[in-house]
Amino acid sequence: MTYSTQKQFKKKMLSSLVLASLASGAFTVIAAEGDEAAIERMTVTTQKRVQAIQDVPVTVSAFSGEMLEHLGIADLDVLSDITPGLVIQEQSPNNPGFVIRGITSDSGSAQASPRVSVYYNGTDISRSRGSYFELFDIERVEVVKGPQATLFGTAASVGALSVTTRKPQEEFEAAVTLGAGNFSAKNVNGFITGGEEKVQGRLAFTYKERDGYVDNIAQNQPDLHGIERTGIRPSLRFTPNEDLTVDLVYNYEKNNDTGTAFKSRRFAPTGGDTSPYSFVEASGSPLAQQVFGKSDLGVERTVKDLNLTANWDLSEQWQLTSISAKRSFDSLEVFDADGTQAWFLEFAEDAVGDQFSQELRLNYSGDKLNSFFGVSYFDEDGSQLVPFSTEESVFLNCIGRLAALNQPCINPNGTVNILTPVLTEGLAQVLPYQGSYQNFGENTAFSIFADMSYAVTEQLELTAGLRYVEEDKTSRYASNFANSVLAKAPLLPVVSTNGQIFSAEGSFDAWLPRFNALYRLNEQLNVYATVSKGRRSEVMDVGSANSAAGVVPRVTEIPAEYIWNYEAGIKGSTANNELRYAVSMFYQDYQNFQVSLRDDAGNTYTANAGNAKNIGIETELSVTLTDHLDWFANLAWIDAKIDDDSSNGNLAGNRFRLQPEYTAGTGLMHSYELGGEYQLNSSLIYSFRSDIFFEEANAPVAGFDISQGAVQLTSLRVGLENTQQHWSVTLYSSNLFDKEYLVDAGNTGGAFGFPSFIPGAPAFFGIEFTKSFM
């Protein structure tokens, strides 16, 4: 398909989607006019108070726990299917990527700051390796677009994902779900809650396992992309009087997944081909236990989270809120970066982190004035260790350093050439080599924030907010690479510190404002405009370099990334709320746009790509077609690019990575009484995503295309419920039509000229049984 043909196709696709949405919406307005029953309005706490979503002057998508359960959404990445402008990429629980309006937050470096705030029960958990969690027993999910520093801290430079779990209740209630599916999938989840007037408790849990969907023929290695995940969440609620509510929530999650299927396109597995969708032969390192601390490929990850939230109604107008939280994560992932049977690019990542935060906030609620102000403290200490293992002759041969011997890295029959006996004249059969590099980050942030909304008239409400943040950062770096026997130098292009830790410190501050205006055209239709400033803070990038005096620290200060966001939108509904819709348009201007790149050693670092622009439109539509049928749809067009200016270097004019130009999603939720005590429940989700680049360079790596074309996925659930005995049986399928697509490409192997490709999940199907007790 030529470029012009692609352009025409995109225009037709966009026009068709818009016309379909408008046509369906018009039909629904007519059909709903005769129904006077009002539908419950969705409320959110985006602005730190309970509001109807229509009255919030920012772009926000919200989903209740009931809706997520009806749709069968239990994984973070599936939220992308129902949220315009959101893409969540999940390589593994250790490496999730959150993309809001084209901006990716997925860096594992302890020295870099997140871009997307991930909030869990009111607490920032945005650090990449600790931000993944299971969606179980959820009360509400809110996705807020645009810089939201006043509302969600400095990590919300482009937006925030906020998840609130269900809290204990006085009445007894319990439920359990058991499930089974293909790839030997099994799952169990549920909760139990109850108590008395002043103390209530709740225990929620989840466990799921599934064999890997990518066959791995390597000996002593598992099939890849298998999962085993456990989550336990006990919580207590204390209500000593009607003015004070104290919630104590502990969350424990354990992941033991079988690892990511990095597949080479250059060399085929024994008896196989180079398709990303066929089996692999990822053999890993025979010294994995010794070098990495784990003998096989996979992820071992533990997250612990303790949250204490107190809400004290001081009067009818004033409320004091305190949120104290402590979170720790320990995540070890062992992966075969070359994606072949060769003992070549074998890596691991061992990321650990401890976080503590405290927020004190005072809210005022009046007839015309609503405001909050407060202080927050955030402290984070983390590190990312990357150990490396290879066989010397295999490494040198595969990267082309032994071309004179005229031996391929991997023979056509799948065998690997180990040339050590030839090079050492029989003195050694193999020459194992190992090394490691590690970055550390200590970040402390103190913030003062205030936000005020004032109803100038019954129609016009103005909002202004401001956050001042002061940060202290300490970055450290260490590496340990000895000279190899054959090359007489370190195999990776790393200046070894021989274990010595280099460090650098910096202090930074910023003022981050927001301004909003909401105008109520009538009781059902609001328009709003917003101007807000976001910031991804400075990076103290510490490495090592050679000098006449020996190995010395190499310190690069990457300037803060600033974004100004200009936005306008409309939110409306019919009088009975059967039709709800929202449209927003935005323009974003970036200075010192930060990108994540890889050096020749496979190490990820942050660089300044100059200025960038982002423009887009997002729409949402939700319709109650009948008493039994609801329909929703969303559509986003986002044009996010680095400025095409020679001062921006070789990335000038490139699209942001992981950002599709078009995304669309639609779904149906159906409930129908069959008569007596039985009810039929079903749901359908369809999502469309246009092509994306996986790397900032927007170019092939070693001659291999590092992109993914358009992807269309469909999920379906059909269940039978007994409303009197409170049980249900549900059949489900995700990726119903078994579409093939890539989750990522390039990766660590790409830095060495051996890009790897990660396939998306195939069709999953199964059955679930749920029993509730009341």
N, C-alpha and C positions, 0 to 999 in steps of 0.2 A: 504494500500500500504506500503510495507516494505521500509526501508531506501535505500537498494540497488536498489529496483525497482524505487523509486523516483529519485535516482541518474541517472539511465539509461534513465528515462523519460526526465529529465532535459537536458541530453546530446543530446538526439534525438530532443527535441524541439529547442535547440540552433542551432544544425546542420541544421535542416529544415529551420529555419528562415534565417540563413546565406546563404544557398544554394538558397532559394527563392529570396533573395535580389540580389545575384550575377547573377542569371539567368535572372531576370527582367532587371537588369542593362545592361547585355550583349545584350539582345534583343533590348533594347532602343538605345544603341550605334549604332547598325546596322540600326535601323529604322530611326535614326535622321541624318544619314550621308548625305542624299540628301537634307536636309533642310538648307538653308544658312541664314535664318533669325535669327539674334542674339536675345537672351532673355535678358531682363534687369537684371543686376547683383545686388544682394542684398548688400546694404551698411549699415555699423554700425558706431557707435561713441564710441565703447568700449574703445579705447585708446585716448579719448578726441579729436579726429579728425575724419573726414569722411573718411572711408576706405572701399574698397570691403572686404567682410567678408573673402574671401580667403587669403587676405594679412595680417590678424591679427594673430600673433603667439601665440594665446591662443585658448582654446576650447570654442566656443561661438555658441549658437543657436539663430537665430533671425527670427522674424515674423512681417510682415507688418500689419497695420491695415486692409488693404483690404483682406489679407489672413484670419485674424481672423473673419472678417464679413462673408466671403464666407463659412467658416467652422461653423459659428454660435457660436463662442467661446466668451462668455460674462462673464464668471466666472473664477476667478484665478485658482481654482483647476483643471479645464479642460486643462490648459496648460501642466499638467503632461502627458496627452495622446499623445502630439506631441513633447515632449522634452526628450531626453535620459538623465538619471541620475537625473531627477527632479521628486519629489513627493510633492504635496501640499495637505495637509489634512485639511479639513474644518469641524470642529465640529459645529462652529457657527462663525459669524463675529468677535465675541469676542475672539475666540480661534482658530486661524489658525496655522498650522504647516508647515514650509518650510523645505524640505529635499533636499539637494544637495549632491550627491555622498555618501549617507548613513548617513550624519550628519544632525541632527534635530535641528531646531531653533524654539521653541514654548513656552519657559518659560514665565509665566506671572509675575514672581517676578520682582519687581522694582530694586532688588539688583543685578540681573544677567545680563550679556551682551548677545546680540544676536550673532548668528554665521553666519547667512546669511544676507547680505546686501540687503534690499529692497529699491530701489531707485525710486523716483517719481519725474519726471522732474528735475533730477540731484541732488536731495536731499535725504539724508538718513532718512527713516521712519521705521527703522527696529524693533522698539519696538513692541513686539508681539500684544498687545491689540490694537495698533493703526496702524498696518501694512496692515490690510485688506481694499480693496477698490474695487469698481465696475470697470469693464473693458468696458468703453463706450467712443466713439469718440477718439480712440487710434491711434497714428501715428506708433508706433513701440514698440516691446518687445524684449529685449535682455537678454538671460540667459548665464551668464559667469561662467565657472567652474574653480575650484582651488582657492587658496588664491589670493586675488586681492586687497591688502591693498593700494598699490600705486594708483590704479584706482578708488576704491570704498570705501576707508576708512577701519578702523580696524574691523568693523563688518563683512567684507567680508573674514572671516577666511577660508571659504570653497567655496565661490562663491558669486554671486550677481544676483538678478533679477532686471532689470532696465526697467521701463515703461515710455514712452514719450507720452504725449497727443498731439493732433493736435492743431496747432496754427492758429490764425486769418489770413485771406487772403484778398486782396483788392477786388477781384471779388465776386459778390454776389452768395451765394450758400446756400441751405437749404435742409433738409430732415427730415422726420418724419416716424417712424415705430410704428404700432399698432399691438398688438398680444393678443391671447387668447389660453388657453389650458386646459388640465385636471387639477384636483384639484382646479378648479375655478381660474386658472392662468390668469393674465392680465399684460400687459406691454406696456409702451410707452417710446420711446426714440427718440432723434433727435438733430439737431443743426441748427444754422443759423449763417452765417458769411458774412462779407463784410466791406467796408470802402473806404478810399481814399488813396492817395499816402503816407501820413505820419502817419495816424492812422487807424488801422483796429481792428475790434472787432469780438468776437465769443462767442456764448452762446450754451453750450451743456447740455443736461439733460437726466435723466433716471428715470423711476419709474416702479417698478414691485412688484406684490403681488401674493401670492399663498397660498392656505390652506395647513395645515400640512398633510404630507403623513403618519404619524403614528397616528392612532386613540387613543385618550385618554379618557377613560370612567369615569375618576374622575370628580366629580361635580365641577363646577365653574373654570375649567381648560381648556385651549385650546388644540386642536390637535397639535401635536409637529412637528417640522421642517417646520412650515409655515414661510413665509417671507413677509415683507413689507419694501422695500428699496427705498430710494430716493437719487438722486445725481444731483447736479447743479454745473456747472463749467463755470462761466463767465471769459473771458480773453481778454486782450488788448495787441496790439502790436504797439509800437511806432518806427517809422523809420524816424527820423528827417533828416538824410542824408544817403547816401549809405554806410557809414562806421559804423554806429551805429544802433543796433537793441535791443530794450528793450521789454521784455515780462513780463506782470503782469498776474498771473493766481491765481484765488481763487477757491478752491474746497470745497464744503460742501456736506457731506453725512450723512444720518440719517437712522438707522436700527431699525426696530421694529419687530423682529422675535419672533415666539411663543416658542422658546426654544428647547433644545436638548433632544432627546428621550433616556434617560438612562434607560435601561430595565434590571431588575433582572433576573438571571438564577436560583436563589434559591427559590423565591416565585412567584407564578403566580397571575395575576390580577383576580378579581372576575369573575368566569365563563370562564377564559382563560387558557393559557399555558405559559411556560417560553421561548418560541421561541423568539429570538430578532426581528423577522419579523412579529409578530402579535401585537395586540393592547396592550396598557399599561394602568396602573391605577396609574399615577403619581399625587398624591393628593397634594403634597407640604405641606407647613406649613399654618395652619389656622391663624397664626399671621404674615404672610409674609409682609403685608403692614407696620406693626409696627416695625418688626425686620429688614426687608430688604429694605423697601421703595418702594416696588412693590408688588401688591397683587397676581399676577399670575406668572406662569412660563414663562420665555422668556428673551429676550435681548432688552435693550434700549441703543442705542449707537449713539453718535454724534461725527463726526470728522470734523475739520475745518483746512484748509491748505491754506496758502498764500505764493506765490513764486514770487520773483522778480529776473529775470535773464537779465543781460546786456552783450552783445557781441560787442566789439569795435575793429574794424580793424585799428590798429595803422599804419600799412604799409602792403605791399604785403606779408611780412614774419611774422609779429608780430600781435597777437590778444590778447586782455585782456578780461577776462571773470569774472564776479562777479555774484554769486548766493547767494541770501539772502532768508531765508525761516523761517516761523514760523508755527508750527503745534500743535494742541491740540486735545485730545480725552477724552471722558467721557463714560465709558462703564459699564453698570450694567447688570449682568446676574444672574437670579434666577433659580436654578436647584434642582431637586430631586435626590440626589446622590445615594440613595438606590434603586431607580427605582421601588418602590412598593407603595401600598396604605397606608402604615404605616407612622405615624408622627415620623420619625426615623432620617434619615440623610438629613436634609433640609439645604442647603447652598445657599449662593449667593457670587458673586465676583463683587466688585465695584472698577474698575481700572480707574485711571485718570492720565493724563500726559500732560506736556507742553514741547515743544522742540523748540530750536532756533539754527539755523546754519548759518554760513557765510563762503563762500569760495572765495578766490581771486586766479585766475590762469592766468599765462602768457604762451601763446603757440607760438612756433616758427616753421615755415614750410619752409624748404629749399630744394635744389636739393638732397642733401644726408642726411642732418640732420633734424630730426623732434623731437621736445622736448616740454615738458611743466614743469613748476615748480610753486609752490604756497604755500599758507598757508590756513588752515581752522580752524574754531572754532565751537565747538558743545557743547550745554548746554541742560541738560535734568533734569526735576524734575517730579517724579511720585510716585504713591503709589498704593498698592493693599490691599484692605480691604476685609476680608472673614468673614462675620457673619454666625452664626450657630443657628438653632432652632430645638428643639425636645420636646417630652413629656418624662418625666423622667422614668416612669415605662416601656414605650415602648422601650426606648433606652437600659435600663439595661436588659430587658428581651431578646431583639433581639441579644445582644452581649454575652448572656449566663450568666449574673450575677445573674439571678433569677431562675436558673435551679431547685432549691428546690421546686418551685411551680409547676413544671411539666406542664407548659403551653407554647404552641408554640408561636412564634412571630406573625405568621399569621395562622389562622385556615384554614382547607381544603376548607371551604365554602367562603373564602376570607375575613372574618371579622378579625379585629385586636384586640388582647387582650390588653386592658388598665387595668393594675393591681393596679393602684393607690388607688381605693376605698378599696381594700383588704389590701394593705400595710399601709394605713393610718387609717384603721378601720372606713371608711366612712367619715372621716373629709374632704377629698378632692376627687373630681371626676377626675380631671386632674391636673398635675403639669407641666406647661410650663417651659422650660429651654432655655436660650439663652446665647450666648457669642460671642466673635469675636477676631480675631488676624489680624494684619496689618503690612505690611512691606513698607518701604519708601526707595527711592533711589534718590540721587542727584549726577549727573555725569557731569563733565566738561572735555572736551578733546581739546587740542591744537595740531595741526599737521603741520609739514613742509614736503613737498613732492617734488620729482623731478623725471622725467622720460625722457630718451633719446633713440632714435632709430637712428642708423647710417648705411647707405648703404656702406659697405666696398667695395663691388663690385656690379655689376648689378645683381648678383645672391644672394649675402649674405648680410643680414641685421641683425645687433645685437642690442639688447635692454637691457637697465639696468634701474631699478627704485628703489627708496628708499623712505620710509616714516618713519619719526620719530614722535612718539606720546607721549604726556605727559598727564596723566589723574589724576584728583582728584576725589575721590569717598567718599561719605558719605552715610552710610547705617543706617537705623533706624528701630526699631521694638517696637510694643506695643501689649498687649493682655489684655482681660478683661473677666475672667471666674470666677464667684462666685461659692461657694460650693453649690451642689445640696441638696435638702431636704432629699432625700432618701439615697444617697451615702455619704453624709457629706463631699464631695470633688468635684472638677470640674469633669464633665462627660467626657470631652476630656482630654487626657494626656498632658495638657498645663500648664506650670508654669505661672500663671497670674501675669502681672505687674500692675494690677488694673488701667490700663489706662496710666501708666507712660511710657514715650518713652525712650528707650535705644538707644544709637548711637555709631558708630565707624567710623573713618576716615582713609583713606589711599591714598598715592600718588604712582603712578606707571608710568613707561615709557618703551619704546621698540623701536628697530630698525627693520623694516620689509622690506626686499629687494625682488626684482624679477630679473631674468635674462632670456632672451629669444634669440633664434637664429632662423631666417627664411631663408631657402635656396630655391631659385626658380630653380627647375630642368628644367622647360621650362615655356612658357607663360601660360600654363594651369595647372601646377602641382607644389605645394609647399610642403615642409616638414618643420617641426618646432620642437623645443625642448625648454622646460622651466623648470626652478627651481625657486620656490617661497616659501616664509615663511609666515605663517599666525598665528594669535594669537587671542584667546578669553581671554579677560583680567581677572585679578584677581577678586574674589568675596569676599566682606566683608559680611559674613553671620552673622547677629545679631539675637540673640534669648534671652531667659531668662533661669535662673537656680536657684535652691534653694541653700542656703548656711547657715552657722551658723548665719550670719548677716542678713538673709532674702533673698528676691529675688534680684538677681544681674544679670548684663548683661552676656550673653554667646556669645563670639565673636570668629568666626572661619574664618581664611583667607584661602580660596581655591586658590592654586597657579594657575597662568595663564596656559591656555592650548596652547601649541605650536604645529604647524604642519609644516613639510617640505613636499613639493609637488614636485615630479619629473614626468615629462610628455613629451611625444613625440607624434607627429601626422602628418597626411598628409591631405591636402585639394586640391581638383582638380575639373576640369570641362572639358567638351569638348569645342572645339573652338567656337561653336555657343552658348555655355552655356546651352544647352538643358539637359545636365546631370551634376549634381553637387553632390559631395560626400565629406565626411570627416570621418576620423577614428582617434581616439586618445586612447592612453594607458597611465595609470598613476599609480603611487605608492605613498602612503601617509604614513608618519610616525608621530604618535602623542605622545606627552609627556604630562602627567597630564590630561588625557582625562576626561572632565567634563561630568557628567551624572545628570539627574534630577530624584530624588527619592521622595517618599512620606513617611512622618513619621506616627506614629500611630494616629495622629490627623487629617490626611488628608492633611497636609501642604506640599507643594512642596519645596524641598531644593536642592542645588547643592552639589555634592560630587565628589571627585577625584577617578576615577576608574583605575588610573595607565596609562600604555602605551597601544597603540592600533595601528593596521595596517589596511590599506585599499588599495586594488588593483583592477583595473577594466579596461574595454574596452568599448568605446562608439562609435557608428557609426551612420551616417546620410546619407541619399540618397534622392535626389530630381530629378525628371525626367519630362520633357515635352514630353509626348508620342505622341501627335498630337497637332494641333493648338487649339483643343478643350479640351484636357485632360491632367491633371498633376497628377503625382503620387509621394508620398513621403513615406519614411519609416525610422524608427530609431530602434536601438537595443542597450541595455546596459547590461553588466555583471559586477556586483560589489560585491566584497567579503570584507565586512567591519566587523572586529571583534576586541574585546578587547583581548590583548595578553593573551594566555593561560599560565599564570605565577602565581604561588601561591601568589606572592606579590600583585596581583591585586584582591585578596579576592574572594568572591562568584560570582563575575561577570566575572571571568577569562574565556576566550574562548567564551564568548557570542557574538552573532551578535548584531549590532546596531539596536535599535528599529526603526520601520517604514521603514526599508530598505529592499526592495525585492532584491533577488540575480539577477533576470532577469526582465527586462522590455522591452517591444517592442510596437511599434505603427506603424500604416500604414494608409494612407488615399488617397482618390481620390478627385480631384476637376474638375468638368466637366461643360463646357459651350458649347451650341450647338444652332446655328441659325436655327430656324424652317422655316424661309422664311418670307419675308416682314419685319415687325418691331418687331417680337417676338423672344425670346431667352429662351432656357431651361437651367437652372442652377441647379447643384446638387453637393453634397459633401457627403463623407462617411469617418468615422473615426473608426478604430478598435484599441483597446489597450489591452495589456496583461501584467499582473503583477504577479510574482510568490509569494509564501507565505511570510508573514511578522510576526514579533512579535510586540506586542503593548507595551511591557514593557521590560526594560533592563535585567530583571531577566531571560527572555526566559523560564519561567516556569509557570505552572498553579497557579492560585490564588484561595485558598479555594477549590481546586479540580476542578476548571473550567479552560478550555483551553483559554489562553489569546493570541490567534493568529488568523490569517486569511489565508486560503488557496489561491490558485491561483484565480485571478479574470480576466475575459474577458468582455469587454464592447464594445458596438457598437452604433454609432450615425449616423443619416441619415437626410439629408435635400434635398428637391426637390422643385424647384420654377420656376415660369413662369414670364418673364420680358418683358415689353414693352420698347424697347430702344428709341423710338421716344417720347413717352409721359412720360417716366421716372417713371414708377411704376412697382412693382413686388408683387407677391403673393407666399409665401413659406410655405410648410408643413415641419414640423420638428419632430424628435423624438430623445431623448437621452436615453441611456440604452434600446435600441430597443427591446431586447429580455427579458426584465424584470428580469435580473439576481439579485439574492440575495447575498449581501456581507456586511461586517462590515466596518465601518469607524474607530471605536476604541473599545477597551475593557479594562476592569480593572478600570481605572479612580479613582475618589476620593473614591467611595464605596469599591474599592479593598483594601484600607488601613485598613478597618474594617472587612475584610473577606466577603464583599458583593459586588463582582465585578459587574459592569454594562456593558452593551453592546449597541452599537449605530449602527443601521442599515444604510446602504447606501441608496441613492435615488432609487426609482423604476423607471419604464418607464415613462418618461414625453413626451407628444406629444401635438402639437398645430399648429396654423396657424398664420402667420405674413403678414401684408400688409405694404409696404414701398412706399412712394412717395417722389421724389426728385424735387427740384426747382432750376433752373439755369438761 
